[in-house]
Every structure is written in structure tokens, then in C-alpha cells.
Amino acid sequence: MDENTVNRTKAAINALIDVEQLWIENTPNYDLSTQELVVLKKRLERAMENISKIYEENRAKMQAAEDEIKKMHEGKKRK
């Protein structure tokens, strides 16, 4: 994977950590203020955008890896 993928992964993880922190701060009621809801929306959008880009940019590589593993398992079953 390239540097962009690594950076997007870090950004997505950090956005999800921010989301988790919002939930922790609002336990047990999870009653977010208007401002917290806006922050939540922005963090979720950032995470989704980065995850989508990571997935789309690496889809072929990930599929090839999955296919390779399937072939390896099929070869072991035949023996």
C-alpha cells in the first residue's frame, strides 16, 4: 500500500477515535448537544470518505490477494 493509503487509514482511525470519545463523554445517556452532533457528523463523514477511497483505490489488490488465498486453500483440499 502507498503513503496515501496509510495516511487515509490514520485519518479514518483518528476520526473514529473522535467519535468514540464523544460517546464516552456522553455515557450513559448518549444525549449529544447540537454542537456535538455537528462534530459527530463531520467525523463520520471524514471516516467514510477515507474508508471509501482506501477501498476503491485498493480493491483490485485486495481482490487479487483474496483470490490467491482461495487458490491456496483449494490446492490444500485437493491433496
C-alpha positions as CSV (number, residue, x, y, z in Angstrom):
1,M,0.0,0.0,0.0
2,D,1.2,3.5,-0.7
3,E,1.6,6.5,1.5
4,N,-1.8,8.0,0.7
5,T,-3.5,4.8,1.8
6,V,-1.6,4.8,5.1
7,N,-2.4,8.5,5.7
8,R,-6.1,7.9,4.8
9,T,-6.2,5.0,7.2
10,K,-4.7,7.1,10.0
11,A,-7.2,9.9,9.3
12,A,-10.1,7.4,9.3
13,I,-9.0,5.8,12.6
14,N,-8.5,9.2,14.2
15,A,-12.0,10.3,13.1
16,L,-13.4,7.1,14.6
17,I,-11.5,7.7,17.8
18,D,-13.1,11.2,18.0
19,V,-16.5,9.6,17.6
20,E,-15.7,7.1,20.3
21,Q,-14.6,9.9,22.6
22,L,-18.0,11.7,22.0
23,W,-19.8,8.5,23.1
24,I,-17.6,8.1,26.1
25,E,-18.2,11.7,27.2
26,N,-22.0,11.2,26.8
27,T,-22.3,7.9,28.6
28,P,-24.8,6.7,29.8
29,N,-27.4,8.9,28.1
30,Y,-25.8,9.5,24.7
31,D,-27.6,12.8,24.5
32,L,-25.4,14.8,22.3
33,S,-25.7,18.6,22.1
34,T,-26.3,20.3,18.8
35,Q,-22.6,21.2,18.5
36,E,-21.6,17.6,19.4
37,L,-24.0,16.3,16.7
38,V,-22.3,18.6,14.1
39,V,-18.9,17.3,15.2
40,L,-20.1,13.7,15.0
41,K,-21.4,14.3,11.5
42,K,-18.1,15.7,10.3
43,R,-16.0,13.0,11.9
44,L,-18.3,10.2,10.4
45,E,-18.1,11.9,7.0
46,R,-14.3,12.1,7.2
47,A,-14.1,8.4,8.2
48,M,-16.5,7.3,5.5
49,E,-14.7,9.3,2.8
50,N,-11.3,8.0,3.7
51,I,-12.5,4.4,4.0
52,S,-14.3,4.6,0.6
53,K,-11.1,6.0,-1.0
54,I,-8.9,3.3,0.6
55,Y,-11.3,0.6,-0.5
56,E,-11.8,1.8,-4.1
57,E,-8.1,2.5,-4.7
58,N,-7.0,-0.9,-3.4
59,R,-10.0,-3.0,-4.5
60,A,-8.1,-4.8,-7.3
61,K,-5.1,-5.6,-5.0
62,M,-7.3,-6.8,-2.2
63,Q,-9.4,-9.0,-4.6
64,A,-6.2,-10.5,-6.1
65,A,-5.0,-11.3,-2.6
66,E,-8.3,-12.9,-1.7
67,D,-8.3,-14.9,-5.0
68,E,-4.7,-16.1,-4.3
69,I,-5.7,-17.3,-0.8
70,K,-8.7,-19.2,-2.2
71,K,-6.4,-20.9,-4.7
72,M,-4.0,-21.9,-2.0
73,H,-6.9,-23.4,0.1
74,E,-8.3,-25.2,-2.9
75,G,-4.8,-26.7,-3.6
76,K,-4.6,-27.9,0.0
77,K,-8.0,-29.5,-0.2
78,R,-7.2,-31.5,-3.3
79,K,-4.1,-33.1,-1.7
